[in-house]
């Protein structure tokens, strides 16, 4: 369970060269998967950062704890810069192998060229001068930070610095400077594993909060306006990471259970509790939120992973004959993906605009 797999040695992951897009090639059905463009007025720049925490031992493999970040931000210009792929070539080579274990119904390895999926973030583009609010994102359990790209790019295009945080060990795959880490999870985690996962994520988020002032984009970050958001286990971690941390001004929890620790106290800070009507764990989620103050939002005809890039990618895979209707419903529900995406962007964006103004 805790073995480490290293597939790439001596890679300087943080370099721009490692993030240059590969030529788009056909996926199943002759189509190319596309992520929706951000809707805000600013183009989006992108940088990747590797952090280490010498004070912590990695609970999954031992040794010093490492995390990977993708930082998205309003760009002054994107002329001469290239769009980044959603996954590095090394990550793309194994993504389907581990994603299908976590999400049954996704295409099997070899059916999709995941390396051809491009983001709308331009690698190394200069930041637009200003002091922008900062948002940290933690993905769902078993997912990597890259599956939060679409919402993050939209938030950045409206004038925020968004930091996507990967959590090596439970994430499906993360390329580090020392190589590739793949998930230790096999199916749903038991309570002890879930607790370890959440506690590790909380510590990872606090590490990033501590290091924000040292990041390359620090000059354009307004560290008096910081928000956290996360999906599923990432939402759980975001809520608990913010407890008693006055640096954090608002938190959005996208369908994460709040069981592992005592619930946040009333009035701790503005909190959005956002869930779907199709998630099989909805009753558990709702009961774990009982008594919490916060803005509750319900997304209808939707399911758990509609908050992620699967909300846009799965309908494309279904049209290509690579995902069944049953699998689509289990992942993202039946709603029109464009309508759902617009609602998620609007709700999350307005929440942070209101509370980090």
C-alpha positions as CSV (number, residue, x, y, z in Angstrom):
1,X,0.0,0.0,0.0
2,X,2.8,2.4,0.8
3,X,5.2,1.6,-2.0
4,X,6.7,4.4,-4.0
5,X,7.0,4.2,-7.8
6,X,9.6,6.3,-9.5
7,X,9.4,6.4,-13.3
8,X,11.4,9.5,-14.1
9,X,14.7,10.3,-12.6
10,X,16.6,13.6,-12.7
11,X,13.6,15.6,-14.0
12,X,13.5,19.3,-13.2
13,X,9.7,19.4,-13.1
14,X,9.5,23.1,-12.3
15,X,11.0,24.1,-15.6
16,X,8.9,25.5,-18.4
17,X,10.2,22.9,-20.8
18,X,8.6,20.1,-18.8
19,X,5.2,21.9,-19.3
20,X,5.3,22.6,-23.0
21,X,2.3,21.0,-24.7
22,X,2.6,18.0,-26.9
23,X,1.0,18.2,-30.3
24,X,-2.8,17.5,-30.0
25,X,-3.6,14.0,-31.3
26,X,-6.9,12.2,-31.7
27,X,-8.5,10.5,-28.8
28,X,-11.1,7.7,-29.1
29,X,-13.7,8.4,-31.8
30,X,-11.4,10.8,-33.7
31,X,-12.1,13.7,-31.3
32,X,-9.8,15.8,-29.2
33,X,-10.9,16.5,-25.6
34,X,-11.1,20.2,-24.8
35,X,-11.4,22.1,-21.6
36,X,-13.7,25.1,-21.6
37,X,-12.1,28.4,-21.9
38,X,-12.2,30.7,-18.9
39,X,-14.8,33.4,-19.0
40,X,-13.1,36.3,-17.3
41,X,-11.5,39.4,-18.8
42,X,-7.8,38.4,-18.2
43,X,-5.7,35.8,-19.9
44,X,-4.2,33.2,-17.5
45,X,-0.5,32.6,-16.7
46,X,0.8,29.5,-15.1
47,X,3.7,28.4,-13.0
48,X,4.5,25.2,-11.2
49,X,6.2,25.0,-7.8
50,X,7.7,22.2,-5.7
51,X,7.7,22.6,-1.9
52,X,9.2,20.4,0.7
53,X,8.6,20.3,4.5
54,X,11.6,19.0,6.4
55,X,9.6,19.1,9.6
56,X,7.2,16.4,8.5
57,X,7.5,12.7,7.5
58,X,5.4,11.6,4.6
59,X,2.8,9.2,6.0
60,X,2.6,7.1,2.9
61,X,6.2,6.4,1.9
62,X,8.4,8.0,4.7
63,X,11.0,10.6,4.1
64,X,10.5,14.3,3.8
65,X,7.0,15.5,2.8
66,X,6.8,17.0,-0.7
67,X,3.9,18.8,-2.4
68,X,3.4,20.1,-6.0
69,X,1.6,23.4,-6.8
70,X,0.2,24.9,-10.0
71,X,-0.2,28.6,-9.7
72,X,-2.7,30.4,-12.0
73,X,-2.9,34.1,-12.2
74,X,-4.0,37.1,-14.4
75,X,-1.4,37.6,-17.1
76,X,-0.2,40.9,-18.5
77,X,0.5,39.2,-21.9
78,X,0.5,35.7,-23.3
79,X,2.2,36.6,-26.6
80,X,5.0,34.1,-27.3
81,X,4.0,31.8,-24.5
82,X,2.6,28.3,-24.8
83,X,-0.5,26.7,-23.3
84,X,0.3,23.9,-20.8
85,X,-1.1,20.4,-21.2
86,X,-3.4,19.3,-18.4
87,X,-1.0,16.5,-17.6
88,X,2.8,16.1,-18.1
89,X,3.7,13.4,-20.6
90,X,4.8,11.1,-17.6
91,X,1.5,11.7,-15.8
92,X,-0.6,11.2,-19.0
93,X,1.1,7.9,-19.6
94,X,-0.4,6.4,-16.4
95,X,-3.5,8.6,-15.8
96,X,-6.0,6.1,-17.2
97,X,-4.6,3.2,-15.2
98,X,-5.2,4.9,-11.9
99,X,-8.2,7.1,-12.7
100,X,-10.3,4.1,-13.7
101,X,-9.5,2.4,-10.4
102,X,-11.0,5.5,-8.6
103,X,-13.7,6.2,-11.2
104,X,-15.2,3.0,-12.8
105,X,-16.6,3.7,-16.2
106,X,-13.8,5.9,-17.5
107,X,-12.0,4.7,-20.6
108,X,-9.4,2.0,-20.2
109,X,-5.7,2.8,-20.8
110,X,-4.9,3.4,-24.4
111,X,-8.4,4.6,-25.4
112,X,-7.7,8.4,-24.9
113,X,-4.6,10.5,-25.5
114,X,-4.7,12.3,-22.2
115,X,-1.5,14.1,-23.0
116,X,-3.2,16.0,-25.8
117,X,-5.6,17.8,-23.4
118,X,-4.5,21.5,-23.2
119,X,-5.3,23.9,-20.4
120,X,-5.8,27.7,-21.0
121,X,-2.8,28.6,-18.8
122,X,0.2,30.0,-20.5
123,X,3.5,28.7,-19.0
124,X,5.6,31.5,-17.5
125,X,3.5,34.4,-18.9
126,X,4.2,37.6,-16.9
127,X,1.7,38.5,-14.2
128,X,-0.6,41.5,-14.5
129,X,0.6,44.0,-11.9
130,X,-1.8,44.4,-9.0
131,X,-2.5,42.8,-5.6
132,X,-4.9,39.9,-6.3
133,X,-6.8,37.8,-3.8
134,X,-5.3,34.3,-3.3
135,X,-7.3,31.1,-3.4
136,X,-5.9,27.6,-2.4
137,X,-7.5,24.5,-3.9
138,X,-7.4,20.9,-2.6
139,X,-8.7,18.2,-4.9
140,X,-10.9,15.2,-4.1
141,X,-9.5,12.1,-2.6
142,X,-7.6,10.0,-5.2
143,X,-7.7,12.9,-7.7
144,X,-4.8,15.1,-8.7
145,X,-4.8,18.9,-8.7
146,X,-5.0,19.0,-12.5
147,X,-8.7,17.9,-12.3
148,X,-9.5,21.3,-10.8
149,X,-8.1,23.2,-13.8
150,X,-11.4,24.6,-15.4
151,X,-12.8,26.3,-12.3
152,X,-9.3,27.5,-11.2
153,X,-8.7,29.1,-14.6
154,X,-12.0,30.9,-14.5
155,X,-11.3,32.2,-11.0
156,X,-7.9,33.4,-12.2
157,X,-9.3,35.1,-15.3
158,X,-11.5,37.2,-13.0
159,X,-8.5,38.5,-11.0
160,X,-7.3,36.0,-8.5
161,X,-4.1,34.0,-7.9
162,X,-5.2,30.4,-7.6
163,X,-2.9,27.8,-6.1
164,X,-3.8,24.2,-7.0
165,X,-2.3,21.9,-4.3
166,X,-1.4,18.2,-5.0
167,X,-1.2,15.7,-2.2
168,X,1.2,13.0,-3.2
169,X,0.3,9.6,-1.9
170,X,-3.5,9.7,-2.3
171,X,-3.5,11.6,-5.6
172,X,-3.8,9.3,-8.6
173,X,-0.5,10.6,-10.0
174,X,1.9,13.5,-9.3
175,X,5.1,14.1,-11.1
176,X,7.8,15.4,-8.6
177,X,11.3,16.4,-9.4
178,X,12.4,13.0,-8.2
179,X,9.9,11.1,-10.2
180,X,6.3,10.0,-10.3
181,X,4.3,9.2,-7.2
182,X,1.1,7.2,-7.7
183,X,-1.8,6.6,-5.4
184,X,-1.8,4.3,-2.4
185,X,-5.6,4.1,-2.5
186,X,-7.4,1.0,-3.8
187,X,-11.1,1.8,-3.8
188,X,-12.8,3.8,-1.0
189,X,-10.5,4.4,2.0
190,X,-11.3,2.9,5.4
191,X,-11.9,5.4,8.3
192,X,-8.3,5.3,9.5
193,X,-6.9,5.9,6.0
194,X,-9.4,8.7,5.4
195,X,-8.3,10.3,8.6
196,X,-4.7,10.1,7.6
197,X,-5.5,11.5,4.2
198,X,-7.4,14.5,5.6
199,X,-4.8,15.2,8.3
200,X,-2.0,15.1,5.7
201,X,-4.0,17.5,3.4
202,X,-4.6,19.9,6.3
203,X,-0.9,20.0,7.0
204,X,-0.1,20.4,3.3
205,X,-2.5,23.4,3.0
206,X,-1.0,25.0,6.1
207,X,2.5,24.5,4.6
208,X,1.4,26.4,1.5
209,X,-0.2,29.2,3.6
210,X,3.1,29.5,5.4
211,X,5.1,29.7,2.2
212,X,2.9,32.0,0.1
213,X,5.2,34.9,0.7
214,X,8.1,33.0,-0.8
215,X,6.5,32.0,-4.0
216,X,7.5,33.6,-7.3
217,X,4.1,35.2,-7.6
218,X,4.2,36.7,-4.1
219,X,4.6,40.3,-5.4
220,X,1.1,40.2,-7.0
221,X,-0.6,38.3,-4.1
222,X,-2.7,40.1,-1.5
223,X,-2.0,38.0,1.5
224,X,-4.7,39.9,3.5
225,X,-7.3,38.3,1.2
226,X,-6.9,34.5,1.2
227,X,-9.6,31.9,0.6
228,X,-9.6,28.1,0.6
229,X,-11.8,25.8,-1.5
230,X,-11.8,22.1,-2.1
231,X,-13.7,19.2,-3.6
232,X,-14.8,16.1,-1.5
233,X,-11.9,15.3,0.8
234,X,-10.3,18.5,-0.4
235,X,-13.3,20.4,0.9
236,X,-13.0,18.6,4.2
237,X,-9.4,19.6,4.4
238,X,-10.0,23.2,3.4
239,X,-12.6,23.7,6.2
240,X,-10.4,22.2,8.9
241,X,-7.2,23.9,7.7
242,X,-8.9,27.3,8.1
243,X,-10.0,26.7,11.7
244,X,-8.4,29.3,14.0
245,X,-6.2,30.6,11.1
246,X,-7.0,34.2,10.8
247,X,-5.1,34.4,7.5
248,X,-8.1,32.7,5.8
249,X,-11.0,34.9,5.1
250,X,-13.5,32.5,3.5
251,X,-13.9,28.8,2.7
252,X,-15.9,26.9,0.0
253,X,-16.6,23.2,0.6
254,X,-17.6,21.4,-2.6
255,X,-19.3,18.3,-1.2
256,X,-16.8,17.3,1.5
257,X,-17.7,15.4,4.6
258,X,-17.1,17.1,7.9
259,X,-16.7,14.1,10.2
260,X,-13.0,13.6,11.1
261,X,-12.7,16.4,13.6
262,X,-15.0,18.5,15.8
263,X,-17.1,20.8,13.6
264,X,-15.9,24.4,13.1
265,X,-17.4,26.8,15.6
266,X,-20.3,29.1,14.5
267,X,-19.1,32.4,13.0
268,X,-15.5,31.1,12.5
269,X,-15.5,32.6,9.0
270,X,-17.8,32.7,5.9
271,X,-18.4,29.2,4.7
272,X,-20.1,27.9,1.5
273,X,-21.5,24.4,1.6
274,X,-22.1,23.3,-2.0
275,X,-23.4,19.9,-2.9
276,X,-25.2,18.0,-5.7
277,X,-28.5,16.2,-5.6
278,X,-27.2,13.0,-7.2
279,X,-24.3,12.0,-4.9
280,X,-24.9,8.7,-3.3
281,X,-23.2,10.0,-0.1
282,X,-25.5,13.1,0.0
283,X,-27.3,12.0,3.3
284,X,-23.9,11.5,5.0
285,X,-22.7,14.9,3.7
286,X,-25.8,16.7,4.8
287,X,-25.8,15.1,8.3
288,X,-22.1,16.0,8.7
289,X,-23.0,19.6,7.9
290,X,-25.8,19.7,10.5
291,X,-25.8,22.8,12.7
292,X,-23.1,24.6,10.7
293,X,-23.6,28.2,9.7
294,X,-22.9,28.8,6.1
295,X,-24.4,29.4,2.7
296,X,-25.9,26.2,1.4
297,X,-26.1,25.7,-2.3
298,X,-27.7,22.7,-4.2
299,X,-26.7,21.8,-7.7
300,X,-29.6,19.9,-9.3
301,X,-29.4,17.0,-11.8
302,X,-25.7,16.7,-11.0
303,X,-23.3,14.3,-9.3
304,X,-20.2,14.5,-7.2
305,X,-17.5,15.0,-9.9
306,X,-19.4,17.7,-11.8
307,X,-17.3,20.1,-9.6
308,X,-14.1,18.9,-11.4
309,X,-13.0,18.8,-15.0
310,X,-14.9,15.6,-15.5
311,X,-18.0,17.8,-15.7
312,X,-16.8,18.9,-19.1
313,X,-14.7,15.9,-20.2
314,X,-17.1,13.1,-19.5
315,X,-19.9,14.3,-21.9
316,X,-17.2,14.5,-24.6
317,X,-16.2,11.0,-23.9
318,X,-19.8,9.8,-24.0
319,X,-20.3,11.4,-27.4
320,X,-17.2,9.6,-28.6
321,X,-18.7,6.3,-27.4
322,X,-16.1,5.8,-24.6
323,X,-18.3,6.4,-21.6
324,X,-21.8,4.9,-21.1
325,X,-24.9,6.9,-20.0
326,X,-24.8,5.0,-16.7
327,X,-21.2,6.0,-16.0
328,X,-21.9,9.6,-17.0
329,X,-24.8,9.8,-14.5
330,X,-22.7,8.2,-11.8
331,X,-19.9,10.7,-12.3
332,X,-21.6,14.0,-13.2
333,X,-25.4,13.5,-13.4
334,X,-27.7,14.4,-16.3
335,X,-27.6,18.1,-16.5
336,X,-26.3,20.2,-19.4
337,X,-22.5,20.5,-18.7
338,X,-22.4,24.1,-20.0
339,X,-25.2,25.1,-17.7
340,X,-23.7,23.3,-14.7
341,X,-20.2,24.7,-15.3
342,X,-21.6,28.2,-15.5
343,X,-23.5,27.7,-12.2
344,X,-20.4,26.4,-10.4
345,X,-18.3,29.2,-11.7
346,X,-20.8,31.8,-10.8
347,X,-21.5,30.5,-7.3
348,X,-17.9,30.0,-6.2
349,X,-16.7,33.2,-7.9
350,X,-19.4,35.4,-6.3
351,X,-18.8,33.8,-2.9
352,X,-15.2,34.8,-2.8
353,X,-15.9,38.2,-4.5
354,X,-18.3,38.9,-1.6
355,X,-16.1,37.8,1.2
356,X,-12.6,38.7,0.0
357,X,-13.5,42.2,-1.3
